[in-house]
Amino acid sequence: MASVLLFALKGLLDQVPDVIDSAGRARDSWQRFKRPEQPPRADDEEPPMAA
């Protein structure tokens, strides 16, 4: 009985790093969704230099 419990616990603990990575990717995606990157405004660019 103890070996079955230890085997189940090991299987659960083996999945923890994948769950943490997945949660981080989901958080990053949610932040990008809430605040999409704005393209630079045209008036921020410097005018071309005259030759």
C-alpha positions, -999 to +999 in steps of 0.1 A: +000+000+000+028+024+009+046+018-024+014+026-044+011+059-024+047+067-030+044+059-068+013+082-070+031+110-051+061+107-074+039+110-104+022+141-090+055+157-082+069+150-116+041+171-131+048+202-109+075+218-131+053+215-162+024+231-144+045+260-133+059+265-168+024+264-182+011+289-156+039+313-165+031+311-202-006+316-195+002+347-173+024+362-200-003+356-227-029+372-205-007+403-199-001+407-236-038+403-243-047+430-217-020+454-229-011+449-265+020+466-277+013+499-294+031+506-327+054+537-325+037+569-334+047+585-367+057+619-350+082+601-328+104+593-358+131+617-369+127+633-403+151+620-430+183+641-433+187+662-464+216+653-486 
